[in-house]
């Protein structure tokens, strides 16, 4: 067979294949993504992961920053519906209040994927999959570390202050529940105060200052729902003339580089990992959904616990 004939046959085959593929499948996948905001190192890394994965996969990503306001996310989702994107994905600011807008997406036959945070809806079919961490287990892991630490100092009791995440958000509710589940009934561990720091460094510092004014030296443990609040609280502890990591143990969640730097300085005792690099899983799941393939309703990421003792070894491996 001549080269010219091979080329013509190849071109004909390509045309037949293209004709057999639906028109929508020949277009780049378009995803509308609504992000919570940019309140922390974790969130910044999460956004970067999603944008990078979309770029590498040739996906058209329409990105909206909700600035931690649910009404902004609802507006963004409705905009994505109007634009007829292929898939809508979002990390919800809070758990509740999504039924109406998700029904609108379902009526428009646009599948919805949740990332990082879950929602509470009356109809689970309003979203196809949730990709993220087990926040309850993260709270348990933080508490288990503290329980084991207390066992090494059996004569000592620990008074805890808790910096909660955004009120009504899945990680705040679940990390609080998981932590409480493990320490409940332990006479050596007591939560003195618990208040939201809204997942931000500035608010974490502000609330910790208030805790120190009201409870003073009664505090010997800080449990923060994320590293950024913990880092802000560390500043407040130092300004009060106390030593974070020694006078007040600091236990937090996320595992960002800032937490490892604090551990290397002896100011933070342990961080429980919450992996933000969800971009590749999100893009792959969206591609499968658009192709009509089945996907798991719940996709969990693998994570670890990093006490200060391993910070020096682990720090060079951190990607966020």
Phi and psi restraints in degrees (value plus and minus 20) as a CYANA .aco file:
   2 UNK   PHI     -93.9   -53.9
   2 UNK   PSI     138.7   178.7
   3 UNK   PHI     -80.2   -40.2
   3 UNK   PSI     -58.6   -18.6
   4 UNK   PHI     -83.8   -43.8
   4 UNK   PSI     -61.7   -21.7
   5 UNK   PHI     -87.1   -47.1
   5 UNK   PSI     -60.5   -20.5
   6 UNK   PHI     -79.0   -39.0
   6 UNK   PSI     -63.9   -23.9
   7 UNK   PHI     -82.1   -42.1
   7 UNK   PSI     -63.4   -23.4
   8 UNK   PHI     -84.8   -44.8
   8 UNK   PSI     -62.8   -22.8
   9 UNK   PHI     -84.2   -44.2
   9 UNK   PSI     -59.1   -19.1
  10 UNK   PHI     -83.4   -43.4
  10 UNK   PSI     -61.7   -21.7
  11 UNK   PHI     -84.9   -44.9
  11 UNK   PSI     -59.7   -19.7
  12 UNK   PHI     -84.3   -44.3
  12 UNK   PSI     -61.8   -21.8
  13 UNK   PHI     -83.1   -43.1
  13 UNK   PSI     -60.1   -20.1
  14 UNK   PHI     -82.5   -42.5
  14 UNK   PSI     -60.1   -20.1
  15 UNK   PHI     -85.6   -45.6
  15 UNK   PSI     -61.1   -21.1
  16 UNK   PHI     -83.8   -43.8
  16 UNK   PSI     -61.6   -21.6
  17 UNK   PHI     -83.4   -43.4
  17 UNK   PSI     -63.9   -23.9
  18 UNK   PHI     -82.2   -42.2
  18 UNK   PSI     -57.6   -17.6
  19 UNK   PHI     -87.2   -47.2
  19 UNK   PSI     -48.8    -8.8
  20 UNK   PHI    -100.1   -60.1
  20 UNK   PSI     -37.8     2.2
  21 UNK   PHI    -110.4   -70.4
  21 UNK   PSI     111.2   151.2
  22 UNK   PHI     -74.8   -34.8
  22 UNK   PSI     129.5   169.5
  23 UNK   PHI     -77.7   -37.7
  23 UNK   PSI     -58.7   -18.7
  24 UNK   PHI     -85.8   -45.8
  24 UNK   PSI     -48.2    -8.2
  25 UNK   PHI     -93.9   -53.9
  25 UNK   PSI     -39.8     0.2
  26 UNK   PHI    -103.1   -63.1
  26 UNK   PSI     -33.5     6.5
  27 UNK   PHI    -109.8   -69.8
  27 UNK   PSI     132.6   172.6
  28 UNK   PHI     -81.5   -41.5
  28 UNK   PSI     123.1   163.1
  29 UNK   PHI     -83.3   -43.3
  29 UNK   PSI     113.0   153.0
  30 UNK   PHI    -131.9   -91.9
  30 UNK   PSI     102.5   142.5
  31 UNK   PHI    -137.6   -97.6
  31 UNK   PSI     110.1   150.1
  32 UNK   PHI    -116.0   -76.0
  32 UNK   PSI     100.5   140.5
  33 UNK   PHI    -142.3  -102.3
  33 UNK   PSI     106.0   146.0
  34 UNK   PHI    -128.2   -88.2
  34 UNK   PSI      95.1   135.1
  35 UNK   PHI    -112.7   -72.7
  35 UNK   PSI     129.0   169.0
  36 UNK   PHI     -74.9   -34.9
  36 UNK   PSI     -71.1   -31.1
  37 UNK   PHI     148.7   188.7
  37 UNK   PSI    -166.7  -126.7
  38 UNK   PHI    -159.7  -119.7
  38 UNK   PSI      29.8    69.8
  39 UNK   PHI    -101.1   -61.1
  39 UNK   PSI     -30.1     9.9
  40 UNK   PHI    -175.4  -135.4
  40 UNK   PSI     147.4   187.4
  41 UNK   PHI     -78.3   -38.3
  41 UNK   PSI     -59.6   -19.6
  42 UNK   PHI     -79.5   -39.5
  42 UNK   PSI     -67.3   -27.3
  43 UNK   PHI     -85.9   -45.9
  43 UNK   PSI     -58.0   -18.0
  44 UNK   PHI     -81.5   -41.5
  44 UNK   PSI     -64.0   -24.0
  45 UNK   PHI     -85.9   -45.9
  45 UNK   PSI     -57.2   -17.2
  46 UNK   PHI     -83.2   -43.2
  46 UNK   PSI     -66.1   -26.1
  47 UNK   PHI     -81.6   -41.6
  47 UNK   PSI     -64.9   -24.9
  48 UNK   PHI     -81.2   -41.2
  48 UNK   PSI     -60.0   -20.0
  49 UNK   PHI     -83.5   -43.5
  49 UNK   PSI     -63.3   -23.3
  50 UNK   PHI     -87.7   -47.7
  50 UNK   PSI     -65.0   -25.0
  51 UNK   PHI     -84.0   -44.0
  51 UNK   PSI     -61.3   -21.3
  52 UNK   PHI     -86.0   -46.0
  52 UNK   PSI     -64.0   -24.0
  53 UNK   PHI     -84.2   -44.2
  53 UNK   PSI     -58.8   -18.8
  54 UNK   PHI     -84.8   -44.8
  54 UNK   PSI     -63.5   -23.5
  55 UNK   PHI     -81.5   -41.5
  55 UNK   PSI     -66.3   -26.3
  56 UNK   PHI     -84.4   -44.4
  56 UNK   PSI     -51.1   -11.1
  57 UNK   PHI    -109.5   -69.5
  57 UNK   PSI     -22.0    18.0
  58 UNK   PHI      51.6    91.6
  58 UNK   PSI       6.8    46.8
  59 UNK   PHI    -109.1   -69.1
  59 UNK   PSI     118.3   158.3
  60 UNK   PHI    -104.1   -64.1
  60 UNK   PSI      85.6   125.6
  61 UNK   PHI    -121.5   -81.5
  61 UNK   PSI     101.0   141.0
  62 UNK   PHI    -120.1   -80.1
  62 UNK   PSI      90.7   130.7
  63 UNK   PHI    -126.9   -86.9
  63 UNK   PSI     115.1   155.1
  64 UNK   PHI    -152.3  -112.3
  64 UNK   PSI     109.6   149.6
  65 UNK   PHI    -115.9   -75.9
  65 UNK   PSI      98.5   138.5
  66 UNK   PHI    -103.2   -63.2
  66 UNK   PSI     -28.6    11.4
  67 UNK   PHI      32.2    72.2
  67 UNK   PSI      19.0    59.0
  68 UNK   PHI      42.0    82.0
  68 UNK   PSI      10.5    50.5
  69 UNK   PHI    -145.1  -105.1
  69 UNK   PSI     103.1   143.1
  70 UNK   PHI     -81.4   -41.4
  70 UNK   PSI     -58.4   -18.4
  71 UNK   PHI     -82.1   -42.1
  71 UNK   PSI     -51.5   -11.5
  72 UNK   PHI     -88.4   -48.4
  72 UNK   PSI     -56.8   -16.8
  73 UNK   PHI     -89.1   -49.1
  73 UNK   PSI     -61.4   -21.4
  74 UNK   PHI     -80.4   -40.4
  74 UNK   PSI     -62.9   -22.9
  75 UNK   PHI     -82.2   -42.2
  75 UNK   PSI     -62.2   -22.2
  76 UNK   PHI     -84.8   -44.8
  76 UNK   PSI     -63.2   -23.2
  77 UNK   PHI     -82.6   -42.6
  77 UNK   PSI     -62.2   -22.2
  78 UNK   PHI     -84.9   -44.9
  78 UNK   PSI     -54.8   -14.8
  79 UNK   PHI     -85.6   -45.6
  79 UNK   PSI     -60.7   -20.7
  80 UNK   PHI     -83.7   -43.7
  80 UNK   PSI     -59.4   -19.4
  81 UNK   PHI     -81.7   -41.7
  81 UNK   PSI     -65.5   -25.5
  82 UNK   PHI     -82.8   -42.8
  82 UNK   PSI     -52.5   -12.5
  83 UNK   PHI    -102.6   -62.6
  83 UNK   PSI     -24.6    15.4
  84 UNK   PHI      37.4    77.4
  84 UNK   PSI      27.9    67.9
  85 UNK   PHI     -85.0   -45.0
  85 UNK   PSI     144.0   184.0
  86 UNK   PHI     -97.6   -57.6
  86 UNK   PSI     -59.5   -19.5
  87 UNK   PHI    -161.9  -121.9
  87 UNK   PSI     121.0   161.0
  88 UNK   PHI    -127.4   -87.4
  88 UNK   PSI     113.1   153.1
  89 UNK   PHI    -151.2  -111.2
  89 UNK   PSI     126.6   166.6
  90 UNK   PHI    -180.1  -140.1
  90 UNK   PSI     135.4   175.4
  91 UNK   PHI    -127.5   -87.5
  91 UNK   PSI      82.3   122.3
  92 UNK   PHI     -87.2   -47.2
  92 UNK   PSI     116.8   156.8
  93 UNK   PHI     -80.1   -40.1
  93 UNK   PSI     -66.1   -26.1
  94 UNK   PHI    -151.6  -111.6
  94 UNK   PSI     151.1   191.1
  95 UNK   PHI     -99.1   -59.1
  95 UNK   PSI     -58.5   -18.5
  96 UNK   PHI    -123.1   -83.1
  96 UNK   PSI     147.8   187.8
  97 UNK   PHI      70.6   110.6
  97 UNK   PSI       2.8    42.8
  98 UNK   PHI    -129.3   -89.3
  98 UNK   PSI     -30.6     9.4
  99 UNK   PHI     -73.1   -33.1
  99 UNK   PSI     -68.2   -28.2
 100 UNK   PHI     -82.1   -42.1
 100 UNK   PSI     -72.0   -32.0
 101 UNK   PHI     -90.1   -50.1
 101 UNK   PSI     -52.1   -12.1
 102 UNK   PHI     -92.3   -52.3
 102 UNK   PSI     -49.6    -9.6
 103 UNK   PHI     -86.7   -46.7
 103 UNK   PSI     -55.5   -15.5
 104 UNK   PHI     -83.5   -43.5
 104 UNK   PSI     -61.1   -21.1
 105 UNK   PHI     -85.0   -45.0
 105 UNK   PSI     -61.6   -21.6
 106 UNK   PHI     -84.8   -44.8
 106 UNK   PSI     -60.7   -20.7
 107 UNK   PHI     -82.9   -42.9
 107 UNK   PSI     -51.1   -11.1
 108 UNK   PHI    -105.1   -65.1
 108 UNK   PSI     -19.2    20.8
 109 UNK   PHI      40.4    80.4
 109 UNK   PSI      19.1    59.1
 110 UNK   PHI    -129.6   -89.6
 110 UNK   PSI      94.8   134.8
 111 UNK   PHI     -88.1   -48.1
 111 UNK   PSI     128.7   168.7
 112 UNK   PHI    -139.9   -99.9
 112 UNK   PSI     112.9   152.9
 113 UNK   PHI    -137.5   -97.5
 113 UNK   PSI     112.1   152.1
 114 UNK   PHI    -115.0   -75.0
 114 UNK   PSI     119.0   159.0
 115 UNK   PHI    -145.3  -105.3
 115 UNK   PSI     123.4   163.4
 116 UNK   PHI      49.5    89.5
 116 UNK   PSI     -70.7   -30.7
 117 UNK   PHI    -143.5  -103.5
 117 UNK   PSI     124.7   164.7
 118 UNK   PHI    -113.6   -73.6
 118 UNK   PSI     153.3   193.3
 119 UNK   PHI    -148.6  -108.6
 119 UNK   PSI     140.0   180.0
 120 UNK   PHI    -129.4   -89.4
 120 UNK   PSI      92.3   132.3
 121 UNK   PHI    -149.8  -109.8
 121 UNK   PSI     137.7   177.7
 122 UNK   PHI     -93.2   -53.2
 122 UNK   PSI     -43.8    -3.8
 123 UNK   PHI    -147.3  -107.3
 123 UNK   PSI      86.6   126.6
 124 UNK   PHI     -81.3   -41.3
 124 UNK   PSI     -39.0     1.0
 125 UNK   PHI     -94.8   -54.8
 125 UNK   PSI     -22.8    17.2
 126 UNK   PHI     -89.6   -49.6
 126 UNK   PSI     -35.6     4.4
 127 UNK   PHI    -155.8  -115.8
 127 UNK   PSI     131.8   171.8
 128 UNK   PHI    -112.4   -72.4
 128 UNK   PSI     -48.7    -8.7
 129 UNK   PHI    -180.4  -140.4
 129 UNK   PSI     132.9   172.9
 130 UNK   PHI    -143.5  -103.5
 130 UNK   PSI     102.5   142.5
 131 UNK   PHI    -129.8   -89.8
 131 UNK   PSI      99.3   139.3
 132 UNK   PHI     152.9   192.9
 132 UNK   PSI    -192.3  -152.3
 133 UNK   PHI    -106.0   -66.0
 133 UNK   PSI     144.6   184.6
 134 UNK   PHI    -113.3   -73.3
 134 UNK   PSI      74.8   114.8
 135 UNK   PHI     -86.0   -46.0
 135 UNK   PSI     -54.2   -14.2
 136 UNK   PHI     -82.1   -42.1
 136 UNK   PSI     -64.3   -24.3
 137 UNK   PHI     -85.1   -45.1
 137 UNK   PSI     -54.5   -14.5
 138 UNK   PHI     -81.7   -41.7
 138 UNK   PSI     -62.8   -22.8
 139 UNK   PHI     -82.7   -42.7
 139 UNK   PSI     -60.9   -20.9
 140 UNK   PHI     -81.3   -41.3
 140 UNK   PSI     -63.7   -23.7
 141 UNK   PHI     -83.2   -43.2
 141 UNK   PSI     -60.7   -20.7
 142 UNK   PHI     -81.1   -41.1
 142 UNK   PSI     -63.6   -23.6
 143 UNK   PHI     -88.9   -48.9
 143 UNK   PSI     -58.7   -18.7
 144 UNK   PHI     -82.3   -42.3
 144 UNK   PSI     -58.7   -18.7
 145 UNK   PHI     -80.6   -40.6
 145 UNK   PSI     -63.6   -23.6
 146 UNK   PHI     -85.9   -45.9
 146 UNK   PSI     -60.7   -20.7
 147 UNK   PHI     -79.7   -39.7
 147 UNK   PSI     -65.2   -25.2
 148 UNK   PHI     -86.1   -46.1
 148 UNK   PSI     -57.1   -17.1
 149 UNK   PHI     -84.1   -44.1
 149 UNK   PSI     -62.0   -22.0
 150 UNK   PHI     -83.8   -43.8
 150 UNK   PSI     -55.6   -15.6
 151 UNK   PHI     -82.5   -42.5
 151 UNK   PSI     -47.1    -7.1
 152 UNK   PHI     -97.1   -57.1
 152 UNK   PSI     -35.4     4.6
 153 UNK   PHI    -149.1  -109.1
 153 UNK   PSI      44.0    84.0
 154 UNK   PHI     -80.0   -40.0
 154 UNK   PSI     -43.0    -3.0
 155 UNK   PHI    -103.6   -63.6
 155 UNK   PSI     -29.5    10.5
 156 UNK   PHI    -119.6   -79.6
 156 UNK   PSI     121.3   161.3
 157 UNK   PHI    -126.0   -86.0
 157 UNK   PSI     134.0   174.0
 158 UNK   PHI    -144.2  -104.2
 158 UNK   PSI     106.0   146.0
 159 UNK   PHI    -118.8   -78.8
 159 UNK   PSI     104.2   144.2
 160 UNK   PHI    -131.5   -91.5
 160 UNK   PSI     118.3   158.3
 161 UNK   PHI    -132.9   -92.9
 161 UNK   PSI     123.7   163.7
 162 UNK   PHI    -139.9   -99.9
 162 UNK   PSI     106.6   146.6
 163 UNK   PHI    -118.7   -78.7
 163 UNK   PSI      87.3   127.3
 164 UNK   PHI    -103.8   -63.8
 164 UNK   PSI     137.9   177.9
 165 UNK   PHI     -98.4   -58.4
 165 UNK   PSI    -187.5  -147.5
 166 UNK   PHI     -74.3   -34.3
 166 UNK   PSI     110.6   150.6
 167 UNK   PHI     -77.5   -37.5
 167 UNK   PSI     108.3   148.3
 168 UNK   PHI      66.4   106.4
 168 UNK   PSI     -25.2    14.8
 169 UNK   PHI    -101.1   -61.1
 169 UNK   PSI     132.0   172.0
 170 UNK   PHI     -79.1   -39.1
 170 UNK   PSI     -66.9   -26.9
 171 UNK   PHI     -84.4   -44.4
 171 UNK   PSI     -55.7   -15.7
 172 UNK   PHI     -85.6   -45.6
 172 UNK   PSI     -67.3   -27.3
 173 UNK   PHI     -83.5   -43.5
 173 UNK   PSI     -65.7   -25.7
 174 UNK   PHI     -95.7   -55.7
 174 UNK   PSI     -59.5   -19.5
 175 UNK   PHI     -87.0   -47.0
 175 UNK   PSI     -53.1   -13.1
 176 UNK   PHI     -87.6   -47.6
 176 UNK   PSI     -65.6   -25.6
 177 UNK   PHI     -84.3   -44.3
 177 UNK   PSI     -63.3   -23.3
 178 UNK   PHI     -84.8   -44.8
 178 UNK   PSI     -61.4   -21.4
 179 UNK   PHI     -84.5   -44.5
 179 UNK   PSI     -67.5   -27.5
 180 UNK   PHI     -82.7   -42.7
 180 UNK   PSI     -57.7   -17.7
 181 UNK   PHI     -76.7   -36.7
 181 UNK   PSI     -60.1   -20.1
 182 UNK   PHI     -99.2   -59.2
 182 UNK   PSI     -58.6   -18.6
 183 UNK   PHI    -109.2   -69.2
 183 UNK   PSI     -35.5     4.5
 184 UNK   PHI     -77.1   -37.1
 184 UNK   PSI     112.0   152.0
 185 UNK   PHI      68.3   108.3
 185 UNK   PSI     -26.5    13.5
 186 UNK   PHI    -110.3   -70.3
 186 UNK   PSI      91.3   131.3
 187 UNK   PHI     -87.9   -47.9
 187 UNK   PSI     -34.1     5.9
 188 UNK   PHI    -109.0   -69.0
 188 UNK   PSI     -28.9    11.1
 189 UNK   PHI    -145.9  -105.9
 189 UNK   PSI     101.0   141.0
 190 UNK   PHI    -157.7  -117.7
 190 UNK   PSI     111.1   151.1
 191 UNK   PHI    -107.2   -67.2
 191 UNK   PSI      97.3   137.3
 192 UNK   PHI    -101.8   -61.8
 192 UNK   PSI     -66.9   -26.9
 193 UNK   PHI    -161.7  -121.7
 193 UNK   PSI     128.1   168.1
 194 UNK   PHI    -163.9  -123.9
 194 UNK   PSI     104.1   144.1
 195 UNK   PHI    -171.7  -131.7
 195 UNK   PSI     131.7   171.7
 196 UNK   PHI     -92.2   -52.2
 196 UNK   PSI     120.5   160.5
 197 UNK   PHI    -136.3   -96.3
 197 UNK   PSI     -13.1    26.9
 198 UNK   PHI      38.9    78.9
 198 UNK   PSI       3.2    43.2
 199 UNK   PHI      46.7    86.7
 199 UNK   PSI      -9.0    31.0
 200 UNK   PHI    -129.9   -89.9
 200 UNK   PSI     132.0   172.0
 201 UNK   PHI     -84.3   -44.3
 201 UNK   PSI     -64.3   -24.3
 202 UNK   PHI     -83.4   -43.4
 202 UNK   PSI     -64.9   -24.9
 203 UNK   PHI     -89.3   -49.3
 203 UNK   PSI     -55.7   -15.7
 204 UNK   PHI     -79.9   -39.9
 204 UNK   PSI     -62.2   -22.2
 205 UNK   PHI     -84.8   -44.8
 205 UNK   PSI     -64.4   -24.4
 206 UNK   PHI     -82.3   -42.3
 206 UNK   PSI     -65.7   -25.7
 207 UNK   PHI     -90.3   -50.3
 207 UNK   PSI     -57.3   -17.3
 208 UNK   PHI     -84.6   -44.6
 208 UNK   PSI     -56.5   -16.5
 209 UNK   PHI     -80.0   -40.0
 209 UNK   PSI     -62.0   -22.0
 210 UNK   PHI     -86.1   -46.1
 210 UNK   PSI     -61.1   -21.1
 211 UNK   PHI     -78.9   -38.9
 211 UNK   PSI     -64.9   -24.9
 212 UNK   PHI     -86.5   -46.5
 212 UNK   PSI     -55.5   -15.5
 213 UNK   PHI     -88.0   -48.0
 213 UNK   PSI     -57.2   -17.2
 214 UNK   PHI    -105.6   -65.6
 214 UNK   PSI     -55.1   -15.1
 215 UNK   PHI    -128.9   -88.9
 215 UNK   PSI     -39.7     0.3
 216 UNK   PHI      35.7    75.7
 216 UNK   PSI    -154.5  -114.5
 217 UNK   PHI     -98.7   -58.7
 217 UNK   PSI     -16.0    24.0
 218 UNK   PHI     -88.2   -48.2
 218 UNK   PSI     -43.2    -3.2
 219 UNK   PHI     -99.3   -59.3
 219 UNK   PSI     107.4   147.4
 220 UNK   PHI    -151.9  -111.9
 220 UNK   PSI     -14.6    25.4
 221 UNK   PHI    -163.7  -123.7
 221 UNK   PSI     115.7   155.7
 222 UNK   PHI    -133.4   -93.4
 222 UNK   PSI     106.6   146.6
 223 UNK   PHI    -131.7   -91.7
 223 UNK   PSI      94.0   134.0
 224 UNK   PHI    -130.9   -90.9
 224 UNK   PSI     117.1   157.1
 225 UNK   PHI     -92.3   -52.3
 225 UNK   PSI     -31.5     8.5
 226 UNK   PHI    -174.1  -134.1
 226 UNK   PSI     144.2   184.2
 227 UNK   PHI     -86.3   -46.3
 227 UNK   PSI     -56.8   -16.8
 228 UNK   PHI     -81.9   -41.9
 228 UNK   PSI     -63.5   -23.5
 229 UNK   PHI     -82.7   -42.7
 229 UNK   PSI     -58.9   -18.9
 230 UNK   PHI     -82.2   -42.2
 230 UNK   PSI     -62.6   -22.6
 231 UNK   PHI     -85.6   -45.6
 231 UNK   PSI     -60.1   -20.1
 232 UNK   PHI     -82.7   -42.7
 232 UNK   PSI     -61.3   -21.3
 233 UNK   PHI     -85.7   -45.7
 233 UNK   PSI     -55.9   -15.9
 234 UNK   PHI     -78.9   -38.9
 234 UNK   PSI     -59.8   -19.8
 235 UNK   PHI     -81.8   -41.8
 235 UNK   PSI     -62.4   -22.4
 236 UNK   PHI     -85.1   -45.1
 236 UNK   PSI     -60.4   -20.4
 237 UNK   PHI     -82.2   -42.2
 237 UNK   PSI     -64.6   -24.6
 238 UNK   PHI     -86.2   -46.2
 238 UNK   PSI     -59.6   -19.6
 239 UNK   PHI     -86.8   -46.8
 239 UNK   PSI     -41.1    -1.1
 240 UNK   PHI    -106.5   -66.5
 240 UNK   PSI     -16.8    23.2
 241 UNK   PHI      62.8   102.8
 241 UNK   PSI      -3.7    36.3
 242 UNK   PHI    -130.2   -90.2
 242 UNK   PSI     144.8   184.8
 243 UNK   PHI    -125.9   -85.9
 243 UNK   PSI      89.4   129.4
 244 UNK   PHI     -85.8   -45.8
 244 UNK   PSI     121.3   161.3
 245 UNK   PHI      71.4   111.4
 245 UNK   PSI     -37.5     2.5
 246 UNK   PHI    -144.9  -104.9
 246 UNK   PSI     -88.8   -48.8
 247 UNK   PHI     -83.9   -43.9
 247 UNK   PSI     -58.6   -18.6
 248 UNK   PHI    -148.7  -108.7
 248 UNK   PSI      95.9   135.9
 249 UNK   PHI     -87.6   -47.6
 249 UNK   PSI     120.8   160.8
 250 UNK   PHI    -139.7   -99.7
 250 UNK   PSI      97.9   137.9
 251 UNK   PHI    -138.7   -98.7
 251 UNK   PSI     106.6   146.6
 252 UNK   PHI    -163.5  -123.5
 252 UNK   PSI     158.6   198.6
 253 UNK   PHI    -151.1  -111.1
 253 UNK   PSI     119.5   159.5
 254 UNK   PHI     122.3   162.3
 254 UNK   PSI     -73.9   -33.9
 255 UNK   PHI      62.5   102.5
 255 UNK   PSI      14.2    54.2
 256 UNK   PHI    -102.4   -62.4
 256 UNK   PSI     146.7   186.7
 257 UNK   PHI     -78.8   -38.8
 257 UNK   PSI     -57.0   -17.0
 258 UNK   PHI     -78.7   -38.7
 258 UNK   PSI     -55.3   -15.3
 259 UNK   PHI     -89.1   -49.1
 259 UNK   PSI     -60.2   -20.2
 260 UNK   PHI     -86.0   -46.0
 260 UNK   PSI     -57.6   -17.6
 261 UNK   PHI     -83.2   -43.2
 261 UNK   PSI     -60.8   -20.8
 262 UNK   PHI     -85.0   -45.0
 262 UNK   PSI     -57.9   -17.9
 263 UNK   PHI     -86.7   -46.7
 263 UNK   PSI     -59.5   -19.5
 264 UNK   PHI     -83.1   -43.1
 264 UNK   PSI     -47.6    -7.6
 265 UNK   PHI    -108.3   -68.3
 265 UNK   PSI     -20.4    19.6
 266 UNK   PHI      57.9    97.9
 266 UNK   PSI      -2.5    37.5
 267 UNK   PHI    -122.7   -82.7
 267 UNK   PSI     -30.7     9.3
 268 UNK   PHI    -155.4  -115.4
 268 UNK   PSI     118.3   158.3
 269 UNK   PHI    -115.4   -75.4
 269 UNK   PSI     -53.3   -13.3
 270 UNK   PHI    -182.0  -142.0
 270 UNK   PSI     124.6   164.6
 271 UNK   PHI    -149.0  -109.0
 271 UNK   PSI     116.5   156.5
 272 UNK   PHI    -116.6   -76.6
 272 UNK   PSI     105.3   145.3
 273 UNK   PHI     -88.9   -48.9
 273 UNK   PSI     118.5   158.5
 274 UNK   PHI    -153.3  -113.3
 274 UNK   PSI      84.0   124.0
 275 UNK   PHI     -92.8   -52.8
 275 UNK   PSI      99.3   139.3
 276 UNK   PHI    -108.1   -68.1
 276 UNK   PSI     -27.4    12.6
 277 UNK   PHI    -101.7   -61.7
 277 UNK   PSI      45.4    85.4
 278 UNK   PHI    -113.4   -73.4
 278 UNK   PSI     -23.3    16.7
 279 UNK   PHI     -74.9   -34.9
 279 UNK   PSI     -73.9   -33.9
 280 UNK   PHI     -77.9   -37.9
 280 UNK   PSI     -60.7   -20.7
 281 UNK   PHI     -86.1   -46.1
 281 UNK   PSI     -58.9   -18.9
 282 UNK   PHI     -83.9   -43.9
 282 UNK   PSI     -68.6   -28.6
 283 UNK   PHI     -83.9   -43.9
 283 UNK   PSI     -63.3   -23.3
 284 UNK   PHI     -82.4   -42.4
 284 UNK   PSI     -63.2   -23.2
 285 UNK   PHI     -84.2   -44.2
 285 UNK   PSI     -62.8   -22.8
 286 UNK   PHI     -82.1   -42.1
 286 UNK   PSI     -60.3   -20.3
 287 UNK   PHI     -83.3   -43.3
 287 UNK   PSI     -62.2   -22.2
 288 UNK   PHI     -85.4   -45.4
 288 UNK   PSI     -62.9   -22.9
 289 UNK   PHI     -81.5   -41.5
 289 UNK   PSI     -65.5   -25.5
 290 UNK   PHI     -84.7   -44.7
 290 UNK   PSI     -51.1   -11.1
 291 UNK   PHI    -101.0   -61.0
 291 UNK   PSI     -20.6    19.4
 292 UNK   PHI      59.8    99.8
 292 UNK   PSI      -2.6    37.4
 293 UNK   PHI    -108.1   -68.1
 293 UNK   PSI     130.4   170.4
 294 UNK   PHI     -92.5   -52.5
 294 UNK   PSI     123.2   163.2
 295 UNK   PHI    -151.4  -111.4
 295 UNK   PSI     133.0   173.0
 296 UNK   PHI     -83.0   -43.0
 296 UNK   PSI     125.1   165.1
 297 UNK   PHI     -88.0   -48.0
 297 UNK   PSI     -51.0   -11.0
 298 UNK   PHI    -151.3  -111.3
 298 UNK   PSI      99.4   139.4
 299 UNK   PHI    -136.2   -96.2
 299 UNK   PSI      94.8   134.8
 300 UNK   PHI    -123.1   -83.1
 300 UNK   PSI     122.1   162.1
 301 UNK   PHI    -115.6   -75.6
 301 UNK   PSI     133.8   173.8
 302 UNK   PHI    -105.1   -65.1
 302 UNK   PSI     115.0   155.0
 303 UNK   PHI    -166.0  -126.0
 303 UNK   PSI     143.9   183.9
 304 UNK   PHI    -150.7  -110.7
 304 UNK   PSI    -195.7  -155.7
 305 UNK   PHI    -141.7  -101.7
 305 UNK   PSI     112.1   152.1
 306 UNK   PHI    -144.5  -104.5
 306 UNK   PSI      79.2   119.2
 307 UNK   PHI     -95.6   -55.6
 307 UNK   PSI     143.8   183.8
 308 UNK   PHI     -76.5   -36.5
 308 UNK   PSI     -49.1    -9.1
 309 UNK   PHI     -81.9   -41.9
 309 UNK   PSI     -45.0    -5.0
 310 UNK   PHI    -125.3   -85.3
 310 UNK   PSI     -17.5    22.5
 311 UNK   PHI     -80.0   -40.0
 311 UNK   PSI     -64.4   -24.4
 312 UNK   PHI     -82.6   -42.6
 312 UNK   PSI     -60.0   -20.0
 313 UNK   PHI     -91.4   -51.4
 313 UNK   PSI     -59.0   -19.0
 314 UNK   PHI    -104.7   -64.7
 314 UNK   PSI     -47.8    -7.8
 315 UNK   PHI     -72.6   -32.6
 315 UNK   PSI     -64.5   -24.5
 316 UNK   PHI     -82.0   -42.0
 316 UNK   PSI     -38.7     1.3
 317 UNK   PHI    -108.2   -68.2
 317 UNK   PSI     -29.2    10.8
 318 UNK   PHI     -91.1   -51.1
 318 UNK   PSI     112.5   152.5
 319 UNK   PHI    -119.7   -79.7
 319 UNK   PSI     -24.5    15.5
